[in-house]
Amino acid sequence: MIHTILAYDSLPQGAEPVSQNGQQYFKYRDIYFLPQSSNAGVHYLAVKLN
């Protein structure tokens, strides 16, 4: 299950690319960031994965 926390315009410094269940994320501490593309550019949803 995924719980969305917030959306960000950039990743925190030190976020590392990871793959979970075939999905690309960036991990920083215990928070995963899911990249989302739109006409406005890329933003990142901060999510907690269970």
VMD Tcl script that draws the C-alpha trace (Angstrom):
set ca {
  {0.00 0.00 0.00}
  {1.22 3.51 -0.84}
  {0.44 6.56 1.30}
  {1.11 9.91 -0.39}
  {2.51 12.53 1.95}
  {3.39 15.61 -0.15}
  {4.54 16.64 -3.62}
  {7.88 18.39 -4.21}
  {9.51 20.20 -7.14}
  {12.91 18.65 -6.44}
  {14.48 15.79 -4.54}
  {16.33 16.22 -1.26}
  {20.10 16.19 -1.58}
  {21.33 12.63 -1.11}
  {18.21 10.87 -2.45}
  {19.22 7.58 -4.11}
  {17.49 5.89 -7.08}
  {15.87 2.56 -6.15}
  {13.41 0.14 -7.72}
  {10.51 -1.34 -5.74}
  {8.08 -3.81 -7.34}
  {9.24 -2.71 -10.80}
  {8.62 0.99 -10.09}
  {11.41 3.60 -10.07}
  {11.63 5.67 -6.88}
  {14.19 7.83 -5.16}
  {14.80 7.04 -1.49}
  {15.85 9.49 1.20}
  {15.91 8.09 4.74}
  {12.58 6.19 5.05}
  {10.70 8.27 2.46}
  {10.33 7.23 -1.18}
  {9.83 9.83 -3.91}
  {7.81 8.83 -6.97}
  {8.61 10.97 -10.05}
  {5.56 12.36 -11.87}
  {5.67 14.11 -15.25}
  {3.23 16.79 -16.36}
  {3.14 19.77 -18.71}
  {4.63 21.80 -15.86}
  {7.65 19.45 -15.64}
  {8.63 16.76 -13.18}
  {7.60 16.75 -9.56}
  {8.02 14.10 -6.88}
  {5.39 12.55 -4.67}
  {6.73 11.69 -1.24}
  {5.25 8.33 -0.26}
  {5.54 5.76 2.50}
  {5.60 2.20 1.23}
  {4.17 -0.58 3.38}
}
mol new
graphics top color blue
foreach p $ca { graphics top sphere $p radius 0.5 }
foreach p [lrange $ca 0 end-1] q [lrange $ca 1 end] { graphics top cylinder $p $q radius 0.2 }
display resetview
